[in-house]
């Protein structure tokens, strides 16, 4: 059956969102040469706060700061900081394609964590797909071989924290609005990054005044496009397009850094994508409680 025009618009905004996320990553990888990761993350959270306030005004939510579950909101914020720190740091040492190939494991991690935190049922087929996805990661990382580097575990840490962040987001969405969640994530992130950035401050250069705001603006636009997408199309129809990040990472890596992913990376990424899409398609068949 053809998707409705509303869902088509949602999917287009999702594709635009993931393109913007990938574009931001190019700028972040370059920014890690001249700045500390905390300076970069500070600008990410500053502009994310603008998105939260804009959404609260658009939805006429004058009490965006009011939450019914402060503990989970703070825990979400911590996982967001962990995911961002691992993700941005990984760009300093790894290619864009390698980072996104391993980070694509996040939807698979969500399944495993949903069992623990949300008590969701997972059948044997999905468990097999989870196992299959982890095989893809092992192929990319190649532990035990000379090519393996401990820094290769950075995107795996990012994938874990991002998966946990999504599970906590799903849990807190039962009581809080999206803009409230965005508000707490950005506010807590700004406070934390102000402290850490001041400790690990790197002298700004002329380029900094253009590059850091650009990262913040693109990240904010990416998040807002994703909000628009999720408002118009079901999450299970949008999630598969998350894997387009790998495609853009390969393109950007080649254009800007002359990086060409090797055969094991391509094979591993393909396995992870197939596993992720299979899990997403299986989950939408499970009736919600």
C-alpha positions in Angstrom: 0.0 0.0 0.0 1.4 3.5 -0.9 2.3 5.7 2.0 0.1 8.7 2.6 1.4 12.1 1.6 1.8 13.0 5.2 4.0 10.0 5.8 6.0 10.7 2.7 6.7 14.2 4.0 7.8 12.7 7.3 10.2 10.3 5.6 11.6 13.2 3.5 12.3 15.2 6.7 13.9 12.1 8.2 16.2 11.7 5.3 17.1 15.4 5.5 17.7 15.0 9.3 20.1 12.2 8.8 21.9 14.1 6.1 22.3 17.0 8.4 23.6 14.7 11.2 26.2 13.3 8.8 27.1 16.8 7.6 27.6 17.9 11.2 29.9 15.0 11.8 32.2 16.2 9.0 32.5 19.5 10.8 32.9 17.9 14.2 35.7 15.7 12.9 37.5 18.8 11.6 36.8 20.7 14.8 38.5 18.0 17.0 41.8 19.1 15.5 41.6 22.6 17.1 39.2 22.2 20.0 38.5 20.1 23.0 35.4 17.8 22.7 33.8 19.7 25.5 33.9 23.0 23.6 32.3 21.3 20.6 29.6 19.6 22.8 28.9 23.0 24.5 27.8 24.5 21.2 25.7 21.4 20.3 23.7 21.7 23.6 23.4 25.5 23.3 21.6 25.3 20.0 19.6 22.2 21.1 18.2 24.4 23.9 17.0 26.8 21.3 15.1 24.0 19.6 13.6 23.0 22.9 12.4 26.6 23.6 11.1 27.0 20.0 9.1 23.8 20.3 7.7 24.7 23.6 6.5 28.1 22.2 5.1 26.5 19.1 3.1 24.0 21.2 2.2 26.7 23.8 3.9 24.8 26.6 4.7 27.5 29.1 5.9 24.9 31.6 8.5 23.2 29.5 10.7 23.0 32.6 8.2 21.0 34.5 8.8 17.2 34.6 7.0 14.3 36.2 10.1 12.2 36.4 13.2 14.2 37.2 15.4 11.2 38.0 14.9 9.7 34.5 15.3 13.1 32.8 18.7 13.5 34.6 19.7 10.0 33.7 18.7 10.7 30.1 20.9 13.7 30.1 23.9 11.7 31.4 23.5 9.1 28.7 23.2 11.9 26.1 26.5 13.4 27.4 28.1 9.9 27.3 26.9 9.2 23.8 28.1 12.6 22.5 31.5 12.4 24.2 32.2 8.9 22.8 30.9 9.9 19.4 32.8 13.1 19.0 36.0 11.6 20.4 35.8 8.7 17.9 35.9 11.2 15.0 39.3 12.3 16.3 40.8 8.8 15.7 38.6 6.9 13.2 37.1 7.4 9.8 33.5 8.6 9.4 32.5 5.3 7.8 34.0 3.1 10.6 32.3 5.3 13.3 28.9 5.2 11.7 29.1 1.5 10.8 29.7 0.5 14.4 27.3 3.2 15.8 24.6 1.7 13.5 24.4 -1.0 16.2 22.2 1.3 18.3 18.8 0.0 17.2 20.0 -3.5 18.0 21.2 -2.4 21.4 17.8 -0.8 22.0 16.1 -4.3 21.7 18.4 -5.8 24.3 18.0 -2.9 26.7 14.2 -2.8 26.2 14.0 -6.3 27.8 15.8 -5.1 30.9 14.2 -1.6 31.4 10.9 -1.9 29.6 10.2 -5.6 30.2 9.4 -6.0 26.5 9.0 -9.4 24.9 11.5 -10.4 22.3 11.1 -13.7 20.3 13.9 -16.0 19.1 14.0 -14.5 15.6 14.8 -11.0 16.9 17.4 -12.5 19.3 19.1 -14.2 16.3 19.1 -10.8 14.5 20.7 -9.2 17.6 23.4 -11.8 17.6 23.9 -11.5 13.8 24.3 -7.7 14.3 27.0 -8.2 16.9 28.9 -10.4 14.5 28.9 -7.5 12.1 30.6 -5.4 14.7 33.2 -8.0 15.4 34.0 -8.2 11.7 34.5 -4.4 11.6 36.6 -4.2 14.8 38.5 -7.5 14.2 39.7 -8.1 17.8 42.8 -10.2 18.0 44.2 -8.9 14.7 46.9 -6.3 14.2 44.4 -4.0 12.6 42.4 -3.8 15.9 42.9 -0.6 18.0 41.4 0.0 21.4 40.1 3.3 20.1 37.8 1.3 17.8 35.7 0.7 20.9 34.7 4.4 21.1 31.8 4.2 18.6 30.7 1.0 20.3 30.4 3.0 23.5 28.5 5.7 21.6 26.1 3.1 20.3 25.5 1.7 23.8 24.8 5.1 25.3 22.6 6.1 22.3 20.6 2.9 22.7 20.2 3.5 26.4 19.2 7.1 25.7 16.4 5.9 23.3 15.1 3.4 25.9 15.0 6.1 28.6 13.4 8.5 26.2 10.6 6.0 25.5 10.1 5.5 29.2 10.0 9.2 30.1 7.7 10.0 27.1 4.9 8.3 29.1 4.8 11.3 31.4 6.7 14.2 29.8 6.4 16.0 26.4 9.2 15.9 23.7 10.1 19.5 24.3 10.4 18.9 28.0 12.9 16.1 27.4 14.8 18.3 24.9 14.9 21.1 27.5 16.4 18.9 30.3 18.9 17.2 27.9 20.2 20.5 26.6 20.1 22.4 30.0 22.0 19.7 31.9 24.4 19.3 28.9 25.1 23.0 28.9 25.8 23.2 32.6 28.1 20.1 32.5 30.0 21.3 29.3 30.5 24.8 30.8 32.4 23.2 33.7 34.4 20.7 31.6 35.1 23.2 28.8 36.5 25.7 31.2 38.8 23.1 32.6 40.0 21.7 29.3 39.8 25.0 27.4 41.7 25.3 24.1 42.4 28.8 22.7 40.0 29.7 20.0 41.2 30.6 16.5 39.4 32.7 13.9 37.9 29.6 12.3 36.3 28.7 15.7 33.8 31.6 15.5 32.4 30.1 12.3 32.9 26.4 12.8 31.5 25.9 16.3 28.2 27.9 15.7 27.9 26.0 12.4 28.0 22.7 14.2 25.4 23.9 16.7 23.1 25.2 14.0 23.3 22.0 11.9 22.8 19.8 14.9 19.7 21.8 16.0 18.3 21.7 12.4 18.9 17.9 12.3 17.0 17.4 15.6 14.2 19.7 14.5 13.8 17.9 11.2 13.6 14.6 13.1 10.9 16.0 15.3 8.9 17.0 12.3 9.4 13.6 10.7 8.3 11.7 13.8 5.2 14.0 14.0 4.1 12.9 10.5 5.3 9.3 10.2 5.5 6.3 12.6 8.9 5.7 14.1 9.2 2.2 12.6 8.9 3.7 9.1 11.6 6.3 9.8 14.1 4.2 11.7 15.4 2.2 8.6 16.5 5.5 7.0 18.8 6.0 10.0 21.2 3.7 8.2 21.6 6.2 5.4 24.1 7.8 7.8 26.6 5.1 6.8 26.1 6.0 3.1 26.7 9.7 3.8 29.7 8.8 6.1 31.3 6.9 3.2 30.7 9.8 0.7 31.9 12.5 3.1 34.9 10.4 4.2 36.0 10.0 0.6 35.4 13.6 -0.5 37.0 15.3 2.5 39.5 12.8 3.9 40.1 10.4 1.0 38.9 7.5 3.3 37.8 4.4 1.5 36.3 1.7 3.8 37.9 -1.7 3.4 36.1 -5.0 2.6 35.6 -6.2 6.3 34.1 -2.8 7.2 31.6 -3.0 4.2 30.7 -6.6 5.1 30.2 -5.8 8.8 28.2 -2.6 8.1 26.0 -4.6 5.7 25.3 -7.2 8.3 24.5 -4.6 10.9 22.1 -2.8 8.6 20.3 -6.0 7.5 19.9 -7.0 11.2 18.7 -3.6 12.2 16.1 -3.3 9.4 14.9 -6.9 10.2 14.5 -6.0 13.9 12.6 -2.8 13.1 10.2 -4.6 10.7 9.6 -7.4 13.3 8.9 -5.0 16.1 6.2 -3.1 14.2 4.3 -6.5 14.0 4.2 -6.8 17.8 1.1 -5.2 19.2 1.6 -2.6 21.8 0.4 -3.2 25.3 
